[in-house]
Amino acid sequence: MSDSLEALLSKGDHALKTGDTLVAMVQFEMAHAMDPKPAVKAKLAYCLARERKQYQQAMALCREALEAEPDNPDHYYQLSQIYLVAGHKNKAIKSLRKGLKFRRHQPIIDELNRLGYRRPPIFTSLPRDHVLNRAAGVLFAKLGSR
């Protein structure tokens, strides 16, 4: 790996950690042009979703990274972040849990803790969002038995 590519990746990672996704996007775009590695694709995908609101393109780019390295939990973490930015919390949680199956990855654990734990639905034979599950969940929560 060349020094300039390492510098771009380092600056991009630092910008992501500080929350400056615009700078990170620029760095990862340049790094992707030099060497389109799966890790660069996944991080660039998140930046595209966050800055440009290009959710479909971002998801496609992140899925390419997952196809190249299906056992890398960081790609699942990046995909979950794209889902969260796009407003798909359930898909984000599924992605996080799938990534955690490969190995322990602290960002995934932290994100799952931040999103919160959901108890199983009252009626497991019905979908979670079914009216009976929702009504029973609210009722039991008010009664304090959930």
Secondary structure, 3 states (H helix, E strand, C coil): CCHHHHHHHHHHHHHHHHCCHHHHHHHHHHHHHHCCCHHHHHHHHHHHHHHHCCHHHHHHHHHHHHHHCCCCHHHHHHHHHHHHHHCCHHHHHHHHHHHHCCCCCHHHHHHHHHHCCCCCCCCCCCCCCCHHHHHHHHHHHHHCCC
